[in-house]
């Protein structure tokens, strides 16, 4: 936005200080005139004829008053300029940091010392914003690089299959079609997951009242054949847990959690428990599964896009795209909730989702 040039804040403060000091001096002189000089007689000779009258006092008082007013004005301008500079010094540092951030340097921090006041509170808020922005930009760059790598893999496989088929016309085309279909299906799943993750990150969805217990039952019913195929017991317990949000995104969140709990429940024959309820005004969803122990250092990385631990790599028909828990985390964040992942001492993982509850 283009603006016309104007006075700086420092100059405005300087003029304000000087003006205030000049007004205060003028009022003081007016008080002296009003309450002192008016009681002096106009032409009184006084004792021995040497007492001054009002005329003499005015002639000697006003030149001195004019000099005092000029001194106050100059003193106010100089002192106001110095004081305004000292007062606005923190704002200058904040402006310099903002210019650096606008130029792409997000690593700079103000770190203003001293006791808390308005400027230091603004500096601390600006530092916090820069930290969050730098973290978000780094996450987006890492996500874009990982997404490009993940999308490039199925395309490269498709290209290789086509090259092999072109060089070997006698190759069974049905095998080529099956492999191409599998590769394309994985690419489509990855693209849909990326679009869903982007949508949940933006938070562009219509909110409605959703009962997590019904969502959990729907997700469990959908994934029951997969659980039976792997010999896993799938239980849904608890009561109503109402929240406000997107029914579609919340269903995908619960489905991803239950599917992960089933697929990573090794060896076969374990259990997966889904529990819903209301606690302290919040709607709570717990998904707990048995399985191999999960290293504590691996847990913080599980919600990052395309991050998998060695025990989480899958090569079957449910190989996934590495975005399951990333989508869960994004959906929970978009619904103003919290997500906690806790390794079970006996093996497996406990995932707890807390969302704002509604009556």
C-alpha positions in Angstrom: 0.0 0.0 0.0 1.5 3.3 -1.1 1.3 6.2 1.4 2.3 9.8 1.3 5.4 10.7 3.3 4.8 12.0 6.8 6.4 12.9 10.1 8.3 10.1 11.9 7.0 8.9 15.2 10.2 10.2 16.9 9.6 13.7 15.5 5.9 13.6 16.6 6.9 12.6 20.1 9.6 15.3 20.2 7.1 18.0 19.1 4.6 16.6 21.7 7.2 16.8 24.5 8.3 20.3 23.5 4.7 21.5 23.1 3.7 20.1 26.4 6.6 21.7 28.1 5.9 25.1 26.4 2.2 24.9 27.4 3.2 24.1 31.0 5.7 27.1 31.1 3.0 29.4 29.6 0.5 28.3 32.2 3.1 28.9 35.0 3.7 32.4 33.7 0.0 33.0 33.5 -0.4 32.0 37.1 2.4 34.3 38.1 0.7 37.2 36.2 -2.8 36.4 37.5 -1.9 35.9 41.1 1.0 38.2 41.6 1.3 41.2 39.3 -2.4 42.1 39.5 -2.0 42.9 43.1 0.8 45.4 42.5 -0.5 49.1 42.2 -0.3 50.8 38.9 1.3 54.1 40.1 2.0 53.6 43.7 5.3 55.3 44.9 5.5 53.1 48.0 7.9 53.7 50.9 10.5 56.5 50.2 9.3 56.5 46.5 11.5 53.5 45.5 8.9 50.7 45.4 8.3 49.4 41.8 4.9 49.7 40.3 3.1 47.3 37.9 4.5 49.0 34.8 8.1 48.6 35.9 7.5 45.0 36.9 5.9 44.2 33.5 8.8 45.7 31.6 11.4 43.7 33.6 9.3 40.5 33.9 8.2 39.9 30.3 11.7 39.9 28.7 12.9 37.4 31.2 9.7 35.3 30.7 10.3 35.3 26.9 13.9 34.1 27.4 12.6 31.4 29.8 10.0 30.3 27.3 12.6 30.1 24.5 14.8 28.1 26.7 12.0 25.7 27.6 11.1 25.3 23.9 14.7 24.4 23.0 15.1 22.2 26.0 11.9 20.4 25.2 12.9 19.8 21.6 16.4 18.5 22.4 15.3 16.5 25.4 12.2 15.2 23.6 14.3 14.1 20.7 16.7 12.2 23.0 13.9 10.7 25.1 11.9 9.7 22.1 15.0 8.0 20.6 15.6 6.0 23.8 11.9 5.1 24.1 11.7 4.0 20.4 15.0 2.1 20.3 13.2 -1.3 20.9 10.8 -0.5 18.1 13.8 0.1 15.8 15.1 -3.3 16.6 11.8 -4.9 16.0 11.5 -3.1 12.6 15.0 -4.3 11.6 14.0 -7.9 12.5 10.8 -7.6 10.5 12.8 -6.4 7.5 15.1 -9.4 7.8 12.2 -11.7 8.1 10.6 -10.1 5.0 13.8 -10.7 3.1 13.6 -14.5 3.9 15.9 -14.6 7.0 13.7 -16.4 9.6 16.6 -17.4 11.9 17.1 -13.9 13.3 15.8 -13.3 16.8 15.4 -10.0 18.7 15.9 -11.4 22.2 15.4 -8.0 23.9 16.7 -7.9 27.5 15.2 -6.0 30.4 12.0 -6.0 32.3 8.7 -6.6 30.6 6.9 -3.7 29.0 4.8 -3.2 25.8 7.8 -3.1 23.5 9.5 -6.2 25.0 6.2 -8.0 25.0 5.9 -7.2 21.3 9.5 -8.4 20.7 8.8 -11.7 22.6 5.7 -12.2 20.5 7.6 -11.5 17.3 10.3 -14.0 18.3 7.7 -16.6 19.0 6.0 -15.9 15.6 9.4 -16.3 13.9 10.1 -19.6 15.6 6.7 -21.0 14.6 7.1 -19.6 11.0 10.6 -21.0 10.6 9.4 -24.4 11.9 6.4 -24.3 9.6 8.5 -23.4 6.5 11.1 -26.1 7.3 8.3 -28.6 7.7 6.7 -27.6 4.4 10.0 -27.8 2.6 10.8 -31.2 4.0 7.2 -32.3 3.2 7.5 -31.0 -0.4 10.8 -32.8 -0.8 9.4 -36.1 0.6 6.2 -35.8 -1.4 8.2 -35.3 -4.6 10.4 -38.3 -3.8 7.4 -40.5 -3.0 5.5 -39.5 -6.1 8.6 -40.0 -8.3 9.0 -43.6 -7.2 5.7 -45.0 -8.7 6.3 -42.9 -11.9 9.8 -44.3 -12.2 8.5 -47.9 -11.7 5.9 -47.3 -14.4 8.5 -46.0 -16.8 10.7 -49.0 -16.1 7.9 -51.5 -16.6 7.0 -49.8 -19.9 10.6 -49.9 -21.1 10.9 -53.6 -20.2 7.7 -54.4 -22.1 8.9 -52.4 -25.1 12.2 -54.3 -25.2 10.5 -57.7 -24.6 7.4 -58.0 -26.8 7.0 -61.7 -25.8 6.4 -60.8 -22.1 3.0 -61.7 -20.7 1.0 -58.4 -20.9 -1.3 -59.5 -18.0 1.7 -59.4 -15.6 2.5 -55.9 -16.9 -1.1 -54.7 -16.4 -1.3 -56.1 -12.9 2.0 -54.4 -11.8 1.0 -51.1 -13.5 -2.3 -51.2 -11.8 -0.7 -51.7 -8.4 1.8 -48.9 -9.0 -1.0 -46.5 -10.2 -3.2 -47.4 -7.3 -0.4 -46.5 -4.9 0.2 -43.2 -6.7 -3.5 -42.4 -6.6 -3.7 -43.2 -2.9 -0.7 -41.0 -2.2 -2.2 -38.1 -4.2 -5.5 -38.4 -2.3 -3.7 -38.5 1.0 -1.7 -35.4 0.1 -4.9 -33.6 -0.9 -6.6 -34.7 2.3 -3.6 -33.6 4.4 -3.6 -30.2 2.6 -7.3 -29.7 3.2 -7.1 -30.5 6.9 -4.0 -28.2 7.3 -6.0 -25.3 5.8 -9.0 -26.0 8.1 -11.4 -25.3 5.2 -14.3 -27.5 6.2 -17.9 -27.1 7.5 -18.3 -27.9 11.2 -21.2 -30.1 12.5 -21.9 -32.1 15.6 -20.2 -35.5 15.4 -20.3 -38.4 17.9 -16.9 -40.1 18.0 -18.5 -43.3 19.3 -20.5 -43.7 16.1 -17.5 -42.8 14.0 -15.5 -45.4 15.8 -18.1 -48.1 15.2 -18.2 -47.2 11.5 -14.5 -47.4 11.2 -14.3 -50.7 13.1 -17.1 -52.2 10.9 -15.2 -51.2 7.8 -11.9 -52.7 9.0 -13.3 -55.8 10.7 -12.5 -58.1 7.7 -8.9 -57.0 7.8 -8.7 -57.7 11.5 -10.3 -61.1 11.1 -7.9 -61.9 8.2 -5.0 -61.2 10.5 -6.5 -63.0 13.5 -6.8 -59.8 15.6 -9.6 -59.1 18.0 -11.1 -55.7 17.5 -13.2 -54.2 20.3 -15.1 -50.9 20.5 -16.1 -49.8 23.9 -17.2 -46.6 25.7 -20.0 -44.1 25.3 -20.9 -41.0 23.5 -18.3 -38.4 22.8 -19.7 -35.5 20.9 -17.5 -32.8 19.3 -17.8 -30.3 16.5 -16.0 -30.8 13.2 -16.0 -32.5 9.8 -17.5 -35.9 9.9 -15.5 -37.0 6.9 -12.1 -35.9 8.3 -12.9 -37.4 11.7 -13.9 -40.7 10.1 -10.6 -40.7 8.2 -8.7 -39.9 11.4 -10.3 -42.9 13.3 -9.9 -45.2 10.3 -6.2 -44.4 10.0 -5.7 -45.0 13.7 -7.5 -48.3 13.7 -5.9 -49.5 10.5 -2.5 -48.7 11.8 -3.2 -50.5 15.0 -4.3 -53.6 13.1 -1.5 -53.6 10.5 1.3 -53.0 13.0 -0.1 -55.6 15.5 2.6 -58.2 15.0 2.8 -61.1 15.6 -0.7 -62.0 14.6 -3.3 -62.8 17.1 -3.3 -59.6 19.1 -6.0 -57.2 20.1 -7.0 -53.7 19.2 -9.2 -51.7 21.6 -11.1 -48.5 20.6 -12.6 -46.6 23.5 -14.6 -43.3 23.4 -15.9 -41.1 26.2 -16.1 -37.7 27.7 -13.6 -36.5 30.3 -13.5 -33.1 31.9 -15.5 -31.4 29.1 -13.4 -33.0 26.3 -14.3 -35.9 23.9 -11.7 -38.6 24.2 -10.8 -41.3 21.7 -8.3 -44.1 22.7 -6.9 -46.6 20.3 -4.7 -49.2 21.9 -3.0 -52.2 20.3 -0.7 -55.0 21.2 2.4 -55.9 19.2 6.2 -55.3 19.2 7.7 -52.7 21.6 7.9 -49.2 20.1 11.2 -47.4 20.9 10.6 -44.2 22.8 12.9 -42.2 20.5 10.8 -43.3 17.5 7.5 -42.0 18.9 8.0 -38.2 18.2 8.7 -39.0 14.5 5.6 -41.1 13.9 3.4 -38.1 13.0 5.8 -36.7 10.5 5.0 -37.2 6.8 6.7 -40.1 5.2 8.5 -41.1 8.4 8.4 -44.8 9.2 10.3 -46.8 11.7 11.8 -50.1 10.6 9.1 -52.1 12.3 6.5 -50.0 10.6 7.5 -50.7 7.0 4.8 -52.8 5.3 5.1 -54.7 2.1 1.6 -56.2 1.8 -1.5 -54.9 0.2 -1.8 -52.3 3.0 1.7 -50.9 2.5 0.3 -47.4 2.9 1.9 -44.1 1.8 3.5 -42.9 5.0 0.9 -40.3 5.8 -1.5 -42.1 8.1 -0.5 -40.6 11.4 0.5 -37.3 9.7 -3.1 -37.0 8.5 -4.3 -37.9 12.0 -2.1 -35.2 13.5 -3.3 -32.6 11.0 -7.0 -33.5 11.5 -6.6 -33.3 15.3 -4.8 -29.9 15.1 -7.5 -28.6 12.7 -10.1 -29.5 15.3 -8.3 -27.7 18.1 -7.4 -31.0 19.8 -4.4 -32.8 21.1 -2.8 -36.1 20.1 -0.7 -38.2 22.5 1.3 -41.4 21.5 2.5 -43.5 24.4 4.4 -46.8 23.9 2.9 -49.7 26.0 5.4 -51.4 28.3 4.2 -54.8 27.1 4.5 -53.8 23.4 2.3 -51.9 21.0 1.1 -48.3 21.2 -1.6 -46.2 22.9 -3.0 -43.3 20.9 -5.1 -40.8 22.7 -7.1 -38.0 20.9 -8.7 -35.2 22.9 -11.1 -32.9 21.1 -13.3 -30.1 22.5 -16.6 -31.5 23.6 -20.0 -30.3 22.9 -23.3 -30.9 24.8 
